[in-house]
Amino acid sequence: LSASQPMAWAQHEVIAAEAAAVVEVQAGVLSYAPSFFTAFSPSTALDMVQRVPGFSLSGGDEQRRGLADSFGNLLINGSRPSNKSLSLQTVLQRINADDVERIELVQEALPQYDMRGHPRLVNVILREGAGNSGSWAAVARLSESHRIGPGGEISYTTQVGSAEMTFGFEG
């Protein structure tokens, strides 16, 4: 044994203790605290989800009619995103990393989660009062008479109780 081996072992124990503080394990679910992702400097929930070990985001079958088979392997506060017109990546990009309380990796079928054929799910848990978001877009359109006209859209999404409400205007 060299003199540096006890020091290396002590450092390993400190790193393991720090990791245990940010990753909690309970009955098939690993919970990652935001501090787990700090080294990656995430700005959105997508940045965090992409760093969950052993997980790859899947959007499901987005070409099918209706919502039945379009669900991917993402939950937000235990529910699947209900907007089929937005990709899961877009939904996660709209969530600020500061609004994430924790990210749960569901590794086995549990009664409270509908796996829908996915071997793993990620459940993004938002902080109380988080989840409000807005977006806007401005466009210039060229008509058949070669006139340029303005256009755009604005939308705002907020939590109302357990429901999500989106308000929008397009013109």
PLY file of the C-alpha trace (Angstrom):
ply
format ascii 1.0
element vertex 171
property float x
property float y
property float z
element edge 170
property int vertex1
property int vertex2
end_header
0.00 0.00 0.00
1.24 3.44 -0.81
0.72 6.52 1.32
-1.63 8.03 -1.29
-4.11 5.12 -1.29
-5.76 5.96 2.07
-6.18 9.57 0.89
-7.76 8.43 -2.41
-10.11 6.11 -0.52
-11.20 8.95 1.78
-11.91 11.20 -1.22
-13.98 8.39 -2.79
-16.07 8.13 0.39
-16.72 11.91 0.38
-17.81 11.82 -3.28
-20.11 8.84 -2.57
-21.66 10.69 0.39
-22.26 13.80 -1.76
-23.86 11.68 -4.50
-26.15 10.01 -1.96
-27.36 13.44 -0.87
-28.56 14.29 -4.39
-29.85 10.85 -5.47
-32.56 9.16 -3.43
-33.68 5.58 -4.11
-37.19 4.33 -3.29
-38.97 1.24 -4.65
-37.92 1.39 -8.31
-37.61 5.20 -8.46
-34.38 7.21 -8.38
-34.91 10.87 -7.43
-32.30 13.37 -8.62
-32.08 16.71 -6.82
-31.22 19.80 -8.90
-27.75 19.83 -7.31
-27.00 16.56 -9.18
-27.08 18.55 -12.43
-25.20 21.66 -11.22
-21.90 20.62 -12.84
-23.64 20.71 -16.26
-25.02 24.27 -15.77
-28.55 23.45 -16.99
-30.80 26.31 -18.06
-33.89 24.22 -18.92
-35.51 20.99 -17.78
-34.41 19.46 -21.11
-30.76 20.05 -20.16
-31.41 18.14 -16.93
-33.38 15.24 -18.46
-30.65 14.71 -21.06
-28.19 14.14 -18.17
-30.23 11.53 -16.29
-28.00 8.41 -16.26
-29.35 5.48 -18.26
-32.27 7.40 -19.80
-33.07 8.53 -23.33
-36.11 10.70 -24.11
-38.59 9.12 -26.55
-41.52 11.01 -28.05
-43.63 7.94 -28.83
-45.50 7.52 -32.12
-46.27 11.13 -33.06
-47.71 10.20 -36.50
-50.80 8.45 -35.09
-54.15 10.16 -34.85
-55.29 11.08 -31.39
-53.28 10.85 -28.21
-53.51 7.10 -27.53
-50.12 6.02 -28.89
-48.40 9.38 -29.04
-47.26 9.42 -25.41
-43.56 9.29 -24.85
-41.63 8.43 -21.72
-42.03 11.81 -19.99
-44.26 12.82 -17.10
-44.55 16.27 -15.57
-45.82 16.20 -11.99
-47.02 12.64 -12.61
-49.03 13.41 -15.77
-48.21 13.14 -19.44
-48.00 16.41 -21.38
-51.35 16.83 -23.13
-50.23 18.87 -26.13
-49.54 16.62 -29.11
-48.51 19.53 -31.35
-45.40 20.18 -29.23
-42.50 17.75 -29.04
-41.38 16.57 -25.61
-38.12 18.44 -26.19
-40.06 21.69 -26.75
-42.15 21.11 -23.61
-38.98 20.60 -21.55
-37.21 23.58 -23.14
-40.01 25.81 -21.90
-39.40 24.80 -18.27
-36.69 26.78 -16.51
-34.20 24.61 -14.60
-34.84 26.74 -11.49
-38.48 25.58 -11.55
-37.50 21.89 -11.17
-37.78 20.48 -7.64
-36.44 17.04 -8.63
-36.37 14.55 -11.48
-37.53 11.00 -10.85
-36.36 8.08 -12.97
-39.03 5.36 -12.82
-37.19 2.09 -13.52
-39.98 -0.46 -13.12
-43.74 -0.72 -13.54
-45.40 0.73 -10.45
-49.17 1.14 -9.87
-49.03 4.96 -9.81
-47.33 5.16 -13.22
-48.76 4.04 -16.57
-45.60 2.89 -18.37
-47.39 2.43 -21.74
-44.76 -0.05 -22.89
-41.74 2.06 -21.94
-39.09 0.36 -19.79
-38.32 3.67 -18.01
-40.04 7.01 -17.46
-38.80 10.38 -16.28
-41.11 12.36 -14.02
-40.16 16.05 -13.78
-41.46 17.41 -10.48
-41.90 21.19 -10.52
-41.55 23.51 -7.55
-44.74 24.93 -6.05
-45.93 27.82 -8.22
-43.70 26.83 -11.14
-44.91 25.88 -14.57
-46.01 29.25 -15.87
-44.56 29.92 -19.29
-45.13 32.08 -22.29
-44.02 32.31 -25.87
-44.39 34.63 -28.79
-43.54 34.68 -32.46
-43.63 37.44 -35.05
-43.71 36.87 -38.79
-43.90 38.86 -42.00
-46.04 37.29 -44.70
-45.87 37.99 -48.43
-49.30 37.91 -50.04
-50.10 36.92 -53.62
-50.39 40.63 -54.45
-46.77 41.06 -53.28
-47.67 42.98 -50.14
-45.90 42.32 -46.89
-48.16 41.91 -43.90
-47.37 41.40 -40.23
-48.48 38.38 -38.24
-47.73 36.65 -35.02
-48.86 34.68 -32.06
-48.57 34.87 -28.32
-49.43 32.24 -25.71
-49.27 31.87 -21.94
-49.59 28.66 -19.95
-50.33 28.49 -16.23
-51.38 25.96 -13.60
-54.95 26.35 -12.29
-55.36 23.85 -9.50
-54.45 20.47 -10.96
-55.21 21.59 -14.54
-53.00 23.35 -17.03
-54.55 26.29 -18.92
-53.14 27.81 -22.08
-54.29 31.17 -23.41
-53.28 32.29 -26.87
-53.82 34.79 -29.60
-52.83 34.51 -33.25
-53.24 37.15 -35.90
0 1
1 2
2 3
3 4
4 5
5 6
6 7
7 8
8 9
9 10
10 11
11 12
12 13
13 14
14 15
15 16
16 17
17 18
18 19
19 20
20 21
21 22
22 23
23 24
24 25
25 26
26 27
27 28
28 29
29 30
30 31
31 32
32 33
33 34
34 35
35 36
36 37
37 38
38 39
39 40
40 41
41 42
42 43
43 44
44 45
45 46
46 47
47 48
48 49
49 50
50 51
51 52
52 53
53 54
54 55
55 56
56 57
57 58
58 59
59 60
60 61
61 62
62 63
63 64
64 65
65 66
66 67
67 68
68 69
69 70
70 71
71 72
72 73
73 74
74 75
75 76
76 77
77 78
78 79
79 80
80 81
81 82
82 83
83 84
84 85
85 86
86 87
87 88
88 89
89 90
90 91
91 92
92 93
93 94
94 95
95 96
96 97
97 98
98 99
99 100
100 101
101 102
102 103
103 104
104 105
105 106
106 107
107 108
108 109
109 110
110 111
111 112
112 113
113 114
114 115
115 116
116 117
117 118
118 119
119 120
120 121
121 122
122 123
123 124
124 125
125 126
126 127
127 128
128 129
129 130
130 131
131 132
132 133
133 134
134 135
135 136
136 137
137 138
138 139
139 140
140 141
141 142
142 143
143 144
144 145
145 146
146 147
147 148
148 149
149 150
150 151
151 152
152 153
153 154
154 155
155 156
156 157
157 158
158 159
159 160
160 161
161 162
162 163
163 164
164 165
165 166
166 167
167 168
168 169
169 170
